[in-house]
Amino acid sequence: MAPPPMSSDASELRYVVVVDMDNDTQLDIIVANYGTNNMGILFGYGNGAFLKQMMISTDSNSHPSCIAIGDFNDDTQLDIAVVNDGTTNTDIFLGFLDIISYPTGSAPFTVAVRDFNNDTQLDRAVVNGNDNDMSVLLGYGTFPLFLVVADFNNDNQLDIIVANRGSSNVSVLLGYGNGSFANQITYSTGSSPFSIAAGGFNNDNRLDVVVVNSYTNEVNILLATINTVLSINHAIYSVGVNPTSIVAGDVNNDSRLNIVVANYGSESVNIIMGNTDGSFTNQITYSTGAGSFPSSVTAADLNNDNTVVIVVTNQGTGRLGAFLGFGHGTFSNIILFSMKHGSDPFCVITGDSNDGRTLDFAVANNGTDS
């Protein structure tokens, strides 16, 4: 994949998380701005509207690349963990403000937060891209790039699956529940696995895994079996050019998991509808715009209407993009939210419609009077 272009405002949006940060029951958005060495928080009103972005610095040349959320100090308030690719550390923002830094390996890329040793304290697992290893930071492959944490073998202990870009496989590390892990088991994927999502795709009460392979422009579905964590044989689906991010969720309200993929090279997202047997059909493609280069994707019900909104970080233009769901698997064209500091965006997505499903929207930029 070619080197990422600089955004128009140099922010280079690299990662997005949707979560209720301020305990008001409304979902908020947090983004990692790789180019400007900070993260942005947009607090939601629950109707698709957001306050202007609050910027929090991650320090000079830190280049934040991933974000994870958890209560790290047991004060019932959510805190933020940020992986800094440039300074080889992980920053913990307690209640967004007080920062604590922890060293990791070289070029940390992705972080996940869970209680790995059952001491009721949240721990952090970080993949280190240049060191070909993973750091597990307990709370008091080659070129690994992305990880997911879940109980993959139904033993009530948390496990880790890592995407190894350089060796074109995924590593499964089964957890013992005390902070230690069994030796890795590897499963082959396509070339350059870049991102992973987990979910029950075939209703057998076992977690399956879907992987995007950036060099071969495809998605691999690795279903769990009775005797193995994942199947050696896996289904392959073609997607756009240089897919870099994937998320699983029910986007059409049929109680089946679907897949959404961000394609960096073809500047698009793919939505692939899931069946009950772990197969997928009816792929739909939506453009993210010329020069957008989407780097990360997530999906959530942002305006409390039981329809999913797909949110992408457009690294090329430095903007957030949103596709509004209509509840049956189709989406609006992309709506772009300016993240430039001077624009002070105030974003509005309303539910006013004639047929009860179609959403109208408005975007106001306070700083630029537009």
N, C-alpha and C positions, 0 to 999 in steps of 0.2 A: 504494500500500500504506500502511496506517495506520502511525503511529509505533509502534515496538516497545514493548511493555509492560515495566516493570521486573520482574525476577525476584523471587521471594519472598525471596531472600537478596542481591538486587542484583547478582549476578554477571553476568547477561546473557551466557550462553555464546554466543560468536559463531562459533567455528571449531574443528574437531577434526582431528588428524593421528594416524595409527597408524603407528608405526615402532619398530624396535629401537634405543633410545637408548643403552643401556649395554652393548652387545655381548655379551649373554648368550644370544643366539639366540631370545629371547622378545619378542613384540611388546608395546610400551608405548603409552600414550595421552597426547597433549598437547592441552590445550584453551586457547583464548584467552577470558579473562573480561573482556568489554568494560566492564561496569559497575564492577568492583572493581579495574581497572587492574593486572591480573596474569595470569600463565598458570599452569596447573596441570599437573603431570606425575604420571601413575599408572603405576608400573612393574609389568609383568606377570610372572606366574609361568609362563605357558605352558599353563596348564590352565583359563584363564578367570578366575583370581583375580588381584587387583591389590593392591599396597600402598596405604596411605592416601595421599591427594593431597599432593604437595610443591608449595608455592606459591612463585612467583618474581615479584617486583614488576617492572612495566614503567614505573613512575614515576607521579606524580600527574597526573591528567587525561589520561593517554596514550590510553586507550580502544583496546586492541589488537583488531584486526579480522581478522587473517590470520597464518598461520604457515607457514614453509617450513624444510626441513631440509637441511643439507649440511656437509661438512668445509671450513670457510673458512680454516683456518690450517695445513692439511696436517700435522696431528698424528695422523691416523687416528681421531680422535674426532669424533662428530657434534656439530655446533653448531646453534643455533636462530636463525632470522631472524624477527622479529616486526614487522609493520606497525602503526604507531600512528596511528589516525585522528584523535585529538585533538591530537597534538603535531607532526604533519606530519614524521615521521621514521621510519626503520627501525632497530630495535635488533638487534644481533648479540650473542648470548650464547655465548661460547666455552666449551664444556664446561659449559653451563648457567649459569655463574657470572659470569665477567668480561664486562661489557657495554660495547659500543661503539655509538654512535649515529651515523647518517648522515642528512643532510637529504634530503627528497624534495619533491614538489609538495604542493599543498593537498589535504587529505582522502585520503591514500593508503589504498587499500582492499584490494588483493590483491598478493601477492608470489610470484614463482617464482624458483627457483635453478637455473642451468645454467652451463656454460662456453660463452659466446657467441663468444669470439674465439680459441678453440683454444690458449690459453696454459697449459692445465692448472690454471688458477685459476678457482674458482667465482665467477660474477657474479650480479647480482640485477636482475630487471625488476619494476618497481612501477607499477601504474596509479593515477593521481591523479584522484579523482572530481570535484573542483571545478575543476581546471585543464584538463580535457579533453585530457590528454596522458599520456604514459608516461615514466617515468624508467628508464634502463638504467644501473645502477651497476656498472662494471667492477671486478673484484677486482685489487688491485695487481696518433577518434570523438567523441562528446560524452558526458559522464558515463560514462567507462569504468569498469567495475565488477569485471571478473573476467578472468583470462587463463590460457591454457595454453601450454606450451612443448613442442615436439616437432619432428621433421623431417617436414614435411607434403608436400614435393615430392621426396622421395627423392634429395636431392643430398648427403646426409651432413652437412648444416649445420642447426643449430637455428633454428627459426622460432617466431614468436609469433602467437597469435590472441587478440584482445581482444573482450569483449562490451561494446558501447556502449549503455547503457540509454537515454540521451536521444535518440539518433538511430535506435534500433531496427534495429541492424545489428551485424555482427561485422567487425573489421578483421584482415586477414592481413598480417603483416610478414615477408617472407622474408629469412632471414639469409644474410650473405656469409661467415660464419665468422671474421671479424676484429673482431666487436663492433658492426658497422654493419648496417643493414637497408635493404631496398628500400622505395620508397614503398608505402604501404598499399593493399591491394585490399579493397573492402568488399562484403559480401554481406548482403542484406536478411534480416531475421528477423521474428518477430512483435513485438508491442509490449513494450518494456522487457525485453530479454534480461538475465538476472540471473546466470547461471552457465553454464559450458561443461565438457564432458568430451570427450576424444578416444579413438578406438579403431578397430580394423578391423572394421566391422560387416558387410561383405559379402565378406570373404575374397578381396580382389583385391590384397593387399599394399600398399594405400594407406591412410593414416590418414583417417578420417572424423570429423565433429564433430557433437555433439548439444548443443542449446541449450535452456534453459528460459526461457520468456517470462512474466514475472510478471503483467503486466496482462491478457494474453489467456488465461492458464491453459492453456498448451500447451507441447509439446516439438517442436522442429524437428530433423529429421535431415538434415544436409548431407553427402551422399556425395561423395567425391573422384572425379574423372574423369581420363581420359588427358591432356586438354589444359588442365585447370584444377585449381587446388588444391581447390576445392569446387564443387559443382553449384549453379547458379542456382535450379533447381527442387528443392524439398525436401518430404519427407513431413511431415505435421503430425499429432500425437497429443494429444488432450485429457488433462489430468491434473487435480489438485486445484486449490484456490484459492490464488493467490499463491505459486507454486512459487519457491523461492529457492536451491536447491542440487541438484546432480545428480552422480552417479557412475556409471561403467560398469564392469561386471565380470561374471564367469560365476557366477551365484548358484545354478544348478541342475546344475552338473557335466555339461553337454552340449557343452562346448567352443565355445559361442556366447556372445557378449557380450550381456548384459542391461542394463537401465537402472533405476536407483533414484533417485527424486525426493523431496525433502522439500518438503511443501506448508505454508507458513507460515500461510496463512489458514484452511485447512480442517483443520489440525492432524492431518496424516497423512503417510504415505509411500506412494508408488506404486511397484510393481515391474512392469516391462514386459519380457516375454520376447522375445528376439531370434531371428530366423531367419537362415539363411545368405545371403540375398539383400539384407540391409540393411533389411528390414521388421520390424515388431514386432507382437506379438499378446498376448492373454491377460494383460491388466492386472489386478493384485491390489492391493488397498488395505488398509493397516494403520493403525489409529489410534495417534497419539502421546499422546493424553490431553487432557482439557479444560484449556484455558489453557496448553498446552505451547508453542505457536508455534515449531515446529522451524525452525532457521535454517541448519543445515549437516548434511550426511550423508556418511558414508564406509562402506566395506565391506571386511572382511578376515577371514581365518581366525585368530581370536584364541586358540583353544584347541587348535590342531594336530590337528584331527580331519577335515580336508579338507572342512569345511562353513563357509560364510560367515556371519559375524555382521554385521548392519547396525547401525551406531552413529549416533545423532543427538544434536545439541546442542539441548536444549529451552530456548530463550531466555526463555520466559514463566515457567517454574518453576525455572530454574537447575539443572536436572538433566541428566545424561546418560541416554539411553535406548538399550537394546540389544534387537534382535530376533534370536533364535537361529535359525540355519538348520538345516533337517532334511536338506539335501543334494539335494532334488529341486525346489527353487523355492518351497517354503512355509516359513513362519517362525512362531515363537511370538508370542504377544502381547508387548507391550513390557515390558521389565524396567527399572525406574528406579533409577539410582544417585545418591544424594544427594551434591551437591558443596558443601554448606554447610560452612563451616570448622569449626564446632563438632561436626559429626557424625563426622568422621574415618572416612570409609567404607572398609570392607574388603570387596571384592566377590568373590563366589565363583560360578563357573558350572561345574558338573561334567558329566561325560559318562556318568553312571550311567543306564541305561535298560533296558527290557524287550525292545524290538525292535531295539536297536542303532542307532537313529537319533534317538529322542526324548531331548532333554537336560533334566535337572532342574537347578535352580539354587537358590542361597541368597545373600542379601545381608545382611552384618553391618555395623552402624554402631557403631564402637567408642565414639565420644563420647557417643552417646545411648543406649547399651546396648540396641540393637534390631537 
